């Protein structure tokens, strides 16, 4: 029986990153993956959906200039497949070359892993063969899968999750999306932007994106509707079923009204559930948490030599978070003592139209927690780069503490290239620094990130455009004790 320093169960983004970090410490690593290296991050998740999103927005831009332009489904599918092939090839070749090194430390097994005891796993191969291996440490990185409603038959053809999008043979003429969170809105954005699909979005709440501020949700909703999408607000799904190759669904609204609709396809987007079945947690009594994932304390489970990373912990289902957790777990195993992970300064991108970049708290978070705060908002119409691109829909918003120190609590940017503007502010939050140094830096011109600089200048009462002049484009206000009131000067 072969012994390793570390066995990693799951070859998705988290497991892959953890394996590479362990090699940095000169450790002997076994990576076990039951299906395909890269996991949902490559095949059915981030890479495929974001490739689709990029193409959808390009097509939408073309259609603005040439309304009669017709996009070809096969061409789009080929682009997505090429992206998957490129990423898959990179990762596979990388692993193959690692296994050919003379001082070989990396080992790979394809099969289903099950933990037998705190140091031993069993690997069941495709041909039914059984192998065993032991290790000082085990990292569980088995990821997640789309959540499916108990009362809906998901055939991944007519009624699909994100896993079933690849089964489409053409753009559906009509489609309903169940779930108005970030992922549901992303897919609604994608299919409505191609201009070939009438998209309906079921929103049980009073507005889409309920965890984001209303001003963000309003812009996204307006743009969805401009592409012909329709939002069923305040609607509960009573039933959804396949009838004669079509999807029939019935809605009940808060006012008691009911409606029946018929569409070609339905997309279920109600979150993901951790992959914890049949991996042997019960054999070593690894604890689970109330969300159905694996309990952990800074990536370490209740079994001291078993760690966890990625979606299976249900902390935050983001690729960058999973990779960071895995790398952190490996350092805890083999490296020096380090600070615990913090999740308060994570930057994220919502691939909507326009895109949304976020870090830290939003306004409704601050209000819910009773935190007094200042807010500055700067419209994209004042940004030279946005004007040059003719993409002036959007805004920058920075939220700071209501004191002289003005420590940044969070930031939201919605608009073209929003993601390029977020990282500097994330760094300020991470290092607990003030805003003055970033405000005084020379930013490139013309660039979207100049909007961040101008927001910080507004906080310091030295902005180029004055909020008391451009009251419709520059907004400053203070929120405390449940009330918000505008101000012209913040210093």
C-alpha positions in Angstrom: 0.0 0.0 0.0 1.5 3.3 -1.1 1.9 6.1 1.5 1.7 9.8 0.7 2.1 13.0 2.7 -1.3 14.2 1.3 -4.2 12.6 -0.4 -6.7 15.0 -2.1 -10.2 13.8 -2.9 -11.5 15.8 -5.8 -9.7 17.3 -8.9 -11.7 20.5 -9.3 -10.3 24.0 -8.8 -9.8 23.5 -5.1 -8.2 20.0 -5.2 -5.9 21.0 -8.1 -4.8 24.2 -6.3 -4.2 22.3 -3.1 -2.0 19.7 -4.9 0.1 22.3 -6.5 0.6 24.1 -3.2 1.7 20.9 -1.5 4.4 20.4 -4.2 5.8 23.8 -3.1 6.6 22.2 0.2 8.2 19.1 -1.5 5.4 16.8 -0.4 4.3 13.6 -2.0 0.7 14.1 -3.2 -2.0 11.8 -4.5 -4.9 13.5 -6.3 -8.0 11.3 -6.8 -10.7 12.4 -9.2 -13.7 10.3 -10.2 -14.5 11.9 -13.5 -12.6 14.8 -15.1 -9.8 17.1 -13.7 -11.1 20.6 -13.6 -14.6 19.7 -12.3 -17.6 21.9 -12.8 -15.3 25.0 -12.9 -14.2 23.9 -16.4 -17.0 21.7 -17.8 -20.4 22.8 -16.5 -19.8 25.9 -14.5 -17.7 29.0 -14.5 -15.7 28.6 -17.7 -18.6 27.5 -19.9 -21.1 30.1 -18.6 -18.7 33.0 -18.7 -17.6 32.0 -22.3 -21.3 32.1 -23.2 -21.7 35.4 -21.4 -18.8 37.0 -23.3 -20.2 35.9 -26.6 -23.8 37.0 -25.6 -22.6 40.5 -24.9 -20.6 40.7 -28.1 -23.7 39.6 -30.0 -25.9 42.2 -28.1 -23.4 44.9 -29.2 -23.5 43.8 -32.8 -27.3 43.8 -32.7 -27.3 47.4 -31.4 -25.7 48.4 -34.7 -27.3 45.7 -37.0 -30.7 44.8 -35.5 -31.3 42.1 -38.1 -28.1 40.3 -37.3 -28.7 36.5 -36.7 -26.3 34.6 -34.5 -25.6 30.9 -35.3 -26.0 28.5 -32.4 -23.3 26.1 -33.7 -20.8 28.9 -33.9 -21.4 29.8 -30.3 -21.2 26.1 -29.2 -17.9 25.7 -31.0 -16.4 28.7 -29.2 -17.5 27.3 -25.8 -16.1 23.9 -26.7 -12.8 25.4 -27.8 -12.5 27.3 -24.4 -13.2 24.1 -22.5 -10.7 22.1 -24.6 -8.0 24.8 -24.2 -8.3 24.9 -20.4 -8.7 21.1 -20.1 -5.6 20.5 -22.2 -3.5 23.0 -20.1 -4.4 21.3 -16.9 -4.1 17.7 -18.2 -0.7 18.3 -19.9 0.5 20.0 -16.7 -0.3 17.0 -14.6 1.1 14.5 -17.1 4.5 16.4 -17.2 4.6 16.5 -13.4 4.2 12.7 -13.3 7.2 12.3 -15.7 9.7 14.2 -13.5 12.6 12.2 -12.1 12.0 13.4 -8.6 8.3 12.6 -8.9 6.1 13.9 -6.1 2.7 14.1 -7.9 0.5 11.1 -8.4 -2.9 10.8 -10.0 -5.6 8.2 -9.8 -9.0 8.3 -11.6 -11.6 6.6 -9.5 -14.1 7.0 -6.7 -12.5 7.6 -3.3 -13.9 6.6 0.0 -12.3 7.3 3.4 -11.9 4.2 5.4 -10.1 5.6 8.4 -8.4 8.9 9.2 -5.3 7.9 7.2 -6.6 5.4 4.6 -8.7 5.7 1.5 -10.1 3.2 -0.9 -10.2 3.9 -4.7 -12.7 2.1 -6.9 -11.5 2.2 -10.5 -13.8 2.3 -13.6 -13.0 -1.4 -14.3 -14.1 -2.3 -10.8 -10.6 -2.7 -9.5 -9.8 -1.6 -5.9 -6.7 0.2 -4.6 -5.9 1.5 -1.1 -3.6 4.3 -0.1 -2.6 6.0 3.1 -1.5 9.5 4.0 -0.6 11.8 6.9 -3.2 14.3 5.8 -6.4 14.2 3.7 -8.0 17.1 1.9 -11.7 16.8 0.9 -12.5 18.9 -2.2 -15.4 17.1 -3.7 -17.3 20.2 -4.8 -21.0 20.5 -5.4 -23.8 19.9 -7.8 -26.9 21.8 -8.8 -29.7 21.7 -6.4 -32.9 20.1 -7.8 -36.5 20.7 -6.4 -38.0 17.5 -5.0 -41.3 18.0 -6.9 -39.8 18.6 -10.4 -38.4 16.0 -12.7 -35.2 17.3 -14.1 -34.4 15.4 -17.3 -31.4 17.7 -18.3 -33.0 18.1 -21.7 -36.3 20.1 -21.4 -36.0 20.9 -17.7 -32.3 21.5 -17.0 -29.8 22.7 -14.5 -26.6 24.4 -15.5 -25.3 20.8 -16.2 -27.8 20.4 -19.0 -27.1 23.6 -20.9 -24.6 21.7 -23.0 -27.4 19.4 -24.2 -29.1 22.3 -26.1 -29.0 21.8 -29.9 -30.3 25.2 -30.7 -31.3 28.5 -29.1 -34.7 27.8 -27.5 -37.5 30.1 -28.7 -38.7 30.4 -25.1 -37.3 29.6 -21.7 -38.1 30.1 -18.1 -35.5 30.5 -15.4 -36.4 29.4 -11.8 -34.3 31.4 -9.4 -33.7 35.2 -9.5 -30.3 35.2 -7.7 -27.0 35.9 -9.3 -26.7 32.7 -11.4 -30.4 32.8 -12.5 -30.0 36.4 -13.6 -26.7 35.5 -15.3 -28.4 32.9 -17.5 -31.3 35.1 -18.1 -28.9 37.8 -19.3 -27.0 35.3 -21.5 -30.0 33.9 -23.4 -31.9 37.2 -23.7 -28.8 38.9 -25.0 -28.5 36.5 -28.0 -31.8 37.8 -29.2 -33.2 34.4 -30.0 -34.9 33.4 -26.8 -37.9 34.9 -25.0 -36.8 34.6 -21.4 -39.1 34.5 -18.3 -37.6 34.8 -14.8 -39.5 33.5 -11.8 -38.9 35.8 -8.8 -40.5 34.8 -5.6 -39.4 38.0 -3.9 -40.4 41.5 -4.8 -37.3 42.1 -6.9 -34.5 40.2 -8.5 -31.1 39.9 -6.8 -32.6 40.2 -3.3 -29.1 40.1 -1.6 -27.9 43.2 -3.5 -28.9 46.8 -3.2 -32.1 47.9 -5.0 -30.2 50.3 -7.3 -28.1 47.4 -8.7 -31.2 45.2 -9.2 -33.1 48.0 -11.0 -30.5 48.4 -13.7 -30.2 44.7 -14.3 -34.0 44.3 -14.5 -34.3 47.2 -16.9 -31.6 45.8 -19.2 -33.2 42.3 -19.1 -36.6 43.8 -20.1 -34.9 45.8 -22.9 -33.9 42.5 -24.3 -37.4 41.1 -24.2 -37.1 39.2 -20.9 -40.1 39.2 -18.5 -39.8 38.9 -14.7 -42.6 37.2 -12.8 -42.4 39.2 -9.6 -43.9 37.9 -6.4 -44.6 34.5 -8.0 -44.5 31.1 -6.4 -44.1 28.0 -8.6 -47.0 25.6 -8.0 -45.9 23.0 -10.6 -43.6 22.4 -13.5 -43.8 19.4 -15.9 -42.9 18.3 -19.4 -46.0 17.9 -21.6 -45.6 16.8 -25.3 -41.9 17.9 -25.3 -42.7 21.4 -23.9 -42.4 22.7 -20.3 -45.7 23.8 -18.7 -45.4 25.7 -15.4 -48.0 27.2 -13.1 -47.5 30.3 -11.0 -49.4 31.7 -8.0 -48.9 35.3 -7.1 -49.2 37.0 -3.8 -52.6 38.5 -4.7 -54.0 35.0 -5.3 -53.9 35.1 -9.1 -52.7 32.0 -11.0 -51.1 31.7 -14.4 -50.1 28.8 -16.7 -47.3 29.3 -19.2 -45.8 27.1 -21.9 -42.1 27.3 -22.9 -39.5 25.2 -24.7 -37.0 24.9 -21.9 -36.7 25.5 -18.2 -33.5 26.2 -16.3 -33.4 25.4 -12.6 -31.1 27.8 -10.8 -31.8 27.5 -7.0 -28.3 27.0 -5.7 -25.9 24.1 -5.3 -25.6 21.2 -2.8 -22.3 19.8 -1.5 -21.0 16.4 -2.8 -20.7 14.5 0.5 -22.5 11.2 -0.3 -20.5 8.0 -0.3 -17.1 9.5 0.5 -16.8 7.8 3.9 -17.5 10.7 6.3 -19.4 8.4 8.6 -16.4 6.0 8.8 -14.3 8.7 10.6 -17.3 10.7 12.1 -16.5 13.9 10.2 -19.1 16.5 11.2 -21.4 18.1 8.8 -23.0 21.6 9.2 -26.5 22.9 9.1 -26.2 23.8 5.4 -25.4 20.2 4.4 -21.7 20.7 3.9 -18.7 19.6 6.0 -18.1 21.5 9.2 -14.7 23.1 9.6 -12.7 25.5 11.6 -10.5 27.5 9.2 -10.5 24.5 6.7 -9.8 21.9 9.4 -12.5 19.4 10.2 -13.2 17.9 13.6 -10.7 15.1 12.6 -7.3 16.9 13.1 -5.6 15.5 9.9 -8.6 15.9 7.6 -9.2 19.3 5.9 -11.8 20.6 3.5 -11.9 23.2 0.8 -14.3 24.6 -1.8 -18.0 24.2 -2.4 -18.2 21.1 -0.1 -17.8 23.3 2.9 -20.6 25.7 1.7 -18.8 28.7 2.9 -18.8 30.5 -0.4 -19.3 28.7 -3.8 -16.7 30.6 -5.8 -13.7 29.2 -7.6 -11.3 31.8 -6.2 -12.5 31.1 -2.7 -12.1 27.3 -3.1 -8.6 27.6 -4.5 -7.6 30.0 -1.6 -9.1 27.6 1.0 -7.2 24.6 -0.4 -3.9 26.5 -0.5 -4.5 27.8 3.0 -5.3 24.3 4.3 -2.0 22.9 2.8 0.0 25.7 4.5 -1.7 24.8 7.8 -0.6 21.2 7.2 3.0 21.7 6.2 3.9 25.4 6.5 4.4 28.0 9.2 1.6 29.2 11.5 -0.6 31.6 9.6 -3.6 33.9 10.3 -7.1 32.4 9.8 -8.8 33.0 6.5 -11.1 36.0 6.3 -14.0 36.2 4.0 -14.8 39.9 4.5 -12.7 41.3 1.6 -13.5 38.8 -1.2 -14.0 40.4 -4.6 -16.6 38.9 -6.8 -18.0 39.5 -10.3 -21.6 39.1 -11.3 -21.7 38.4 -15.0 -24.9 40.4 -15.8 -25.6 43.2 -18.2 -23.8 45.4 -17.3 -21.4 43.4 -15.2 -21.3 44.0 -11.4 -18.2 43.9 -9.2 -18.5 43.7 -5.5 -16.4 43.6 -2.4 -17.3 43.9 1.3 -20.8 45.0 2.5 -23.5 46.6 0.5 -25.9 49.3 1.8 -28.6 46.8 2.9 -26.0 44.8 4.9 -25.0 48.0 6.8 -28.5 48.9 7.5 -29.4 45.4 8.7 -26.4 45.5 11.1 -27.2 49.0 12.3 -23.8 50.4 11.1 -23.8 54.1 10.6 -22.1 54.8 7.2 -21.4 57.3 4.4 -22.1 56.6 0.8 -20.7 58.2 -2.4 -22.1 57.3 -5.8 -20.6 58.4 -9.1 -22.5 57.9 -12.4 -20.7 56.3 -15.3 -21.7 59.3 -17.4 -18.9 61.3 -15.8 -16.2 58.8 -16.7 -14.1 59.5 -19.8 -13.4 55.9 -20.6 -17.1 55.0 -20.4 -18.0 58.0 -22.6 -15.3 56.9 -25.1 -16.8 53.3 -25.2 -20.3 54.8 -25.4 -21.1 52.6 -22.4 -22.3 55.1 -19.8 -24.9 53.0 -18.0 -23.8 52.3 -14.5 -22.3 53.8 -11.4 -19.6 53.5 -8.7 -20.6 53.2 -5.1 -18.3 53.2 -2.1 -19.5 52.8 1.5 -17.3 54.0 4.4 -17.7 54.4 8.2 -19.4 57.5 9.3 -16.3 59.0 11.1 -13.2 60.9 10.2 -11.2 57.8 9.4 -13.8 56.7 6.7 -12.7 53.1 6.7 -14.1 51.3 3.6 -16.9 48.9 4.4 -17.7 47.9 0.9 -17.9 48.9 -2.8 -20.2 48.1 -5.7 -19.5 49.0 -9.4 -22.0 48.3 -12.1 -21.1 49.0 -15.7 -18.6 48.2 -18.4 -15.3 46.9 -17.1 -16.6 47.0 -13.6 -14.3 44.2 -12.5 -11.2 46.2 -13.3 -12.2 48.8 -10.7 -12.6 46.6 -7.6 -9.2 45.1 -6.5 -7.5 48.2 -5.2 -10.4 48.9 -2.9 -10.4 45.2 -1.8 -6.8 45.6 -0.9 -7.6 48.7 1.3 -10.2 46.6 3.1 -7.8 43.7 3.5 -5.1 45.9 5.0 -7.4 48.2 6.9 -5.9 51.2 5.3 -7.4 54.6 4.7 -8.5 56.1 1.4 -6.1 59.1 1.1 -3.2 57.3 -0.6 -5.4 55.7 -3.3 -7.2 59.0 -3.8 -3.8 60.8 -4.4 -2.3 58.2 -6.8 -2.0 59.0 -10.5 -4.5 56.7 -12.2 -4.2 56.0 -15.9 -6.4 58.1 -18.2 -8.8 57.4 -19.6 -9.7 54.4 -17.5 -12.7 53.0 -15.6 -10.7 53.0 -12.3 -10.6 56.8 -12.4 -14.2 56.5 -11.1 -12.9 54.9 -7.9 -10.4 57.8 -7.5 -13.1 60.4 -8.0 -15.4 58.6 -5.4 -12.6 58.8 -2.9 -12.0 62.5 -3.7 -15.7 63.1 -3.1 -15.2 61.6 0.4 -12.3 63.9 1.0 -14.3 66.9 -0.4 -11.9 67.5 -3.3 -13.5 66.0 -6.3 -13.2 67.5 -9.8 -17.0 67.5 -10.4 -18.9 68.9 -7.4 -21.8 67.0 -6.0 -23.7 70.2 -5.2 -23.6 71.0 -9.0 -24.1 67.6 -10.6 -26.7 66.4 -8.1 -28.1 63.8 -10.5 -24.7 62.2 -11.2 -22.8 62.6 -8.0 -24.5 61.6 -4.7 -23.3 61.8 -1.2 -25.4 60.8 1.8 -25.1 59.5 5.4 -27.2 56.7 6.9 -27.6 56.2 10.6 -30.4 55.2 13.0 -32.5 53.9 10.1 -32.5 57.2 8.2 -30.5 58.5 5.2 -30.0 62.1 4.3 -28.0 63.8 1.5 -25.1 66.1 2.1 -23.0 68.3 -0.1 -19.7 68.0 1.8 -18.3 65.1 3.6 -15.3 66.7 5.4 
